[in-house]
Amino acid sequence: MTSSLSTQEIAEVESSKSKRRKGRNGVKVEQDLEEIKDRLTQIEAKLERGSTSGRILKTMLIIFLSIFFLLLVIGVVQFVSNSSV
């Protein structure tokens, strides 16, 4: 049987791991962590910009298709009304 650890026990294990890492080369780990955070921020900014242009393209496509189908329906209605006369 596997026993599940409580949240407090998991936090204690993580804390002891980080203390061991800091004891050996804490400065290096902190620098790496800061670099990773900076890189993550840059990637999030890029995704945000890409999302905006994608949203604009999607909106334009929806508008174009709506106009196309509206004109198609108008054409069908005119065709049906003229052929029944």
Backbone as CSV, one residue per row, in Angstrom:
resi,resn,N_x,N_y,N_z,CA_x,CA_y,CA_z,C_x,C_y,C_z
1,MET,0.838,-1.185,0.000,0.000,0.000,0.000,0.882,1.247,0.000
2,THR,0.440,2.236,-0.728,1.187,3.482,-0.743,0.514,4.456,0.199
3,SER,1.332,5.098,1.004,0.772,6.074,1.938,0.920,7.456,1.323
4,SER,-0.102,8.250,1.454,-0.036,9.593,0.896,0.542,10.539,1.945
5,LEU,1.365,11.453,1.458,1.986,12.435,2.351,1.055,13.627,2.512
6,SER,1.070,14.203,3.686,0.262,15.390,3.898,0.961,16.593,3.261
7,THR,0.243,17.654,3.107,0.793,18.861,2.512,1.959,19.391,3.333
8,GLN,1.843,19.297,4.623,2.902,19.784,5.500,4.169,18.947,5.313
9,GLU,4.019,17.633,5.201,5.179,16.766,5.013,5.853,17.046,3.680
10,ILE,5.065,17.279,2.645,5.628,17.602,1.329,6.387,18.919,1.401
11,ALA,5.821,19.917,2.079,6.482,21.210,2.219,7.809,21.063,2.963
12,GLU,7.834,20.211,3.984,9.067,20.001,4.735,10.137,19.345,3.865
13,VAL,9.740,18.385,3.055,10.699,17.720,2.164,11.263,18.712,1.154
14,GLU,10.375,19.530,0.554,10.835,20.527,-0.408,11.758,21.541,0.249
15,SER,11.424,21.932,1.460,12.255,22.886,2.188,13.640,22.318,2.455
16,SER,13.695,21.058,2.858,15.004,20.458,3.138,15.812,20.296,1.856
17,LYS,15.139,20.025,0.746,15.854,19.912,-0.532,16.461,21.249,-0.921
18,SER,15.671,22.324,-0.783,16.188,23.635,-1.162,17.318,24.070,-0.233
19,LYS,17.238,23.703,1.041,18.318,24.048,1.965,19.602,23.329,1.570
20,ARG,19.490,22.069,1.177,20.674,21.320,0.752,21.273,21.937,-0.498
21,ARG,20.426,22.336,-1.442,20.934,22.947,-2.672,21.633,24.265,-2.365
22,LYS,21.037,25.081,-1.514,21.623,26.371,-1.184,22.934,26.203,-0.430
23,GLY,23.026,25.142,0.314,24.252,24.902,1.057,25.429,24.654,0.133
24,ARG,25.214,23.965,-0.962,26.296,23.641,-1.896,26.609,24.794,-2.832
25,ASN,25.617,25.221,-3.566,25.856,26.298,-4.527,24.608,27.178,-4.638
26,GLY,24.243,27.772,-3.554,23.019,28.562,-3.469,22.990,29.743,-4.407
27,VAL,24.125,30.394,-4.595,24.180,31.566,-5.462,23.884,31.160,-6.897
28,LYS,24.458,30.046,-7.327,24.246,29.567,-8.694,22.777,29.217,-8.919
29,VAL,22.169,28.556,-7.962,20.756,28.177,-8.080,19.885,29.419,-8.150
30,GLU,20.178,30.405,-7.327,19.392,31.641,-7.339,19.534,32.364,-8.677
31,GLN,20.748,32.396,-9.228,20.959,33.043,-10.523,20.194,32.307,-11.619
32,ASP,20.271,30.982,-11.605,19.542,30.186,-12.593,18.047,30.421,-12.480
33,LEU,17.559,30.495,-11.263,16.136,30.719,-11.041,15.708,32.078,-11.587
34,GLU,16.513,33.092,-11.368,16.195,34.422,-11.886,16.205,34.427,-13.417
35,GLU,17.186,33.733,-14.030,17.241,33.658,-15.490,16.006,32.955,-16.046
36,ILE,15.583,31.899,-15.381,14.393,31.168,-15.834,13.153,32.044,-15.710
37,LYS,13.058,32.800,-14.618,11.909,33.694,-14.439,11.885,34.768,-15.519
38,ASP,13.051,35.338,-15.833,13.121,36.354,-16.880,12.711,35.778,-18.226
39,ARG,13.205,34.596,-18.534,12.875,33.948,-19.808,11.380,33.642,-19.888
40,LEU,10.804,33.194,-18.797,9.371,32.907,-18.760,8.560,34.179,-19.013
41,THR,8.994,35.279,-18.435,8.313,36.556,-18.646,8.371,36.963,-20.115
42,GLN,9.534,36.778,-20.748,9.677,37.108,-22.163,8.766,36.243,-23.029
43,ILE,8.708,34.961,-22.738,7.874,34.047,-23.527,6.398,34.382,-23.351
44,GLU,5.988,34.703,-22.130,4.592,35.085,-21.899,4.237,36.338,-22.682
45,ALA,5.159,37.302,-22.757,4.901,38.528,-23.515,4.740,38.213,-24.999
46,LYS,5.583,37.322,-25.525,5.475,36.937,-26.938,4.143,36.254,-27.205
47,LEU,3.731,35.374,-26.323,2.458,34.683,-26.507,1.292,35.662,-26.466
48,GLU,1.373,36.638,-25.613,0.306,37.630,-25.504,0.180,38.412,-26.809
49,ARG,1.302,38.786,-27.407,1.272,39.515,-28.670,0.729,38.634,-29.789
50,GLY,1.151,37.386,-29.843,0.677,36.461,-30.867,-0.800,36.204,-30.735
51,SER,-1.276,36.159,-29.529,-2.692,35.929,-29.273,-3.531,37.079,-29.812
52,THR,-3.038,38.291,-29.700,-3.778,39.457,-30.173,-3.932,39.422,-31.683
53,SER,-2.863,39.125,-32.409,-2.955,39.093,-33.869,-3.830,37.927,-34.328
54,GLY,-3.775,36.810,-33.624,-4.626,35.680,-33.960,-6.092,35.995,-33.749
55,ARG,-6.372,36.721,-32.701,-7.752,37.111,-32.395,-8.301,38.041,-33.483
56,ILE,-7.472,38.969,-33.963,-7.896,39.895,-35.021,-8.177,39.123,-36.306
57,LEU,-7.298,38.193,-36.655,-7.480,37.388,-37.859,-8.752,36.557,-37.780
58,LYS,-9.005,35.970,-36.637,-10.213,35.162,-36.443,-11.464,36.024,-36.584
59,THR,-11.453,37.212,-36.021,-12.600,38.122,-36.114,-12.857,38.523,-37.558
60,MET,-11.795,38.829,-38.300,-11.948,39.201,-39.712,-12.526,38.043,-40.522
61,LEU,-12.091,36.828,-40.252,-12.594,35.661,-40.964,-14.088,35.454,-40.674
62,ILE,-14.478,35.618,-39.424,-15.889,35.465,-39.056,-16.747,36.519,-39.765
63,ILE,-16.276,37.752,-39.809,-17.024,38.817,-40.486,-17.157,38.516,-41.973
64,PHE,-16.062,38.090,-42.597,-16.089,37.775,-44.032,-17.076,36.647,-44.332
65,LEU,-17.020,35.579,-43.537,-17.924,34.454,-43.758,-19.388,34.842,-43.504
66,SER,-19.620,35.689,-42.523,-20.990,36.145,-42.253,-21.551,36.921,-43.432
67,ILE,-20.754,37.825,-43.980,-21.203,38.606,-45.141,-21.441,37.684,-46.332
68,PHE,-20.542,36.730,-46.548,-20.688,35.794,-47.664,-21.997,35.015,-47.560
69,PHE,-22.274,34.462,-46.387,-23.506,33.679,-46.229,-24.761,34.557,-46.303
70,LEU,-24.666,35.783,-45.837,-25.794,36.698,-45.953,-26.110,36.967,-47.422
71,LEU,-25.079,37.250,-48.213,-25.281,37.486,-49.644,-25.787,36.229,-50.348
72,LEU,-25.305,35.072,-49.931,-25.766,33.811,-50.509,-27.254,33.607,-50.237
73,VAL,-27.682,33.877,-49.031,-29.097,33.724,-48.673,-29.948,34.714,-49.470
74,ILE,-29.480,35.947,-49.600,-30.227,36.948,-50.386,-30.349,36.486,-51.834
75,GLY,-29.274,35.952,-52.401,-29.309,35.459,-53.783,-30.272,34.305,-53.946
76,VAL,-30.288,33.369,-53.010,-31.203,32.234,-53.089,-32.647,32.713,-52.994
77,VAL,-32.924,33.643,-52.081,-34.279,34.170,-51.931,-34.729,34.853,-53.218
78,GLN,-33.871,35.654,-53.840,-34.228,36.323,-55.099,-34.464,35.312,-56.215
79,PHE,-33.639,34.299,-56.275,-33.776,33.275,-57.313,-35.112,32.538,-57.164
80,VAL,-35.429,32.145,-55.922,-36.677,31.425,-55.677,-37.875,32.317,-55.970
81,SER,-37.820,33.572,-55.576,-38.960,34.468,-55.787,-39.166,34.777,-57.277
82,ASN,-38.118,34.858,-58.067,-38.236,35.142,-59.503,-38.710,33.912,-60.266
83,SER,-38.320,32.733,-59.842,-38.699,31.538,-60.594,-40.148,31.140,-60.348
84,SER,-40.757,31.597,-59.287,-42.133,31.219,-58.987,-43.148,32.136,-59.651
85,VAL,-42.706,33.224,-60.260,-43.630,34.178,-60.884,-44.075,33.703,-62.211
